Amino acid sequence: MSETPAAEPAEGAAGASDASGFVEALMDTELYSIGAFFCDEHPDLVDEVVRRSEAIEEAGLEAYARAHSEPVEQAFETLLTGLAVRYYKAVAG
């Protein structure tokens, strides 16, 4: 009697379910909530906050704050908000 190997489970349905669960978990984070709130409340400022956060990433937090004569804490809030918006947009699609 020869043994037949067990069939591998199909990845289609299970893989889609796993991916869906993973994305749902990404939506259940504070960073996602911050991004969603900002996009809902300030849609006219989304591009600007993303642009500024990218400039902060490139220059560095302290250097950006100095160059723009603003407190480091304010630059950090802008950086975090921009990151949150980008995270939200990437996850929400």
N, C-alpha and C positions, 0 to 999 in steps of 0.2 A: 504494500500500500504506500503510495507516495503522498507526501504531505504537500498541500498547496499553500503557498504563502498567503497571508491575509492581505486583502486589498487595501491599498493606501486610501485614506479618506480624501474625497474630492476637496480641493482647496477653495473652489469658487464660493460657495455659500458660507462656509466657515470663515474663510479669509475676509470676506466682505463684512461679516458680523463682527469679527475681531477688530477690523479697521474702524468700523462705525463706533464700537465701544471705546476705542482709543481716542478718536476725535471727540466723542462726548466727554471723556475725561479731561481733554485739553480745554474744553469749554467751561469746565468747573474749576477755574483757577481765578485768583485775584487779578492777575495780569490781564486775562481775557475780559474780566468785568470792567476793569479800568478802561481798556480800549473800547469796549462796546459803549460804555457810558459817554466817553468823550466823543465818539463818532455820532451818537444819537443827539447829544446836547450841543455840540459845536461842529456840525458838518462843514461849515465854511472855513474852519481853522485846521482841518485834518491835514491838508497838504503842507501847510506852514509848519505845524508841529513836527511832522515827519522830516521836513527839510532841515529844521533847526536841530533835531536830534541827530541827524546824520552829520551835520557840521560839528556837533559836540563830539561825536565818535571820532571824527577825523582829527580835530584839534586837541582833544583831551579836555576833561571837565574843567580843571583849573585854568588852563590857557584860554579856553572859550569864555569862561566867566570874566577873566581879566580883560580880554579883548573887547567884550561887550559891556563892561562896567556894570556887571550884575553879580549878586551874591552867588556863591558856589551852590548853595541850596536851591536857588531858583533855576540855575542851569541843570542841576540834577533832576528836578521835577520835570523840566522840559524833556530831558533825555529819557526819563522813565515813561512819560506820557507817550512820546514818540515810539518807543519800543513797544508799549502796550497796544498802540494803534496798529502797528505793523503786525504784531502777533495776532490780534483780533482779526484783521483783514485776511491774514494767511490761513487761519483756522476756519473762519466763517465762509471764506471763498468769495 
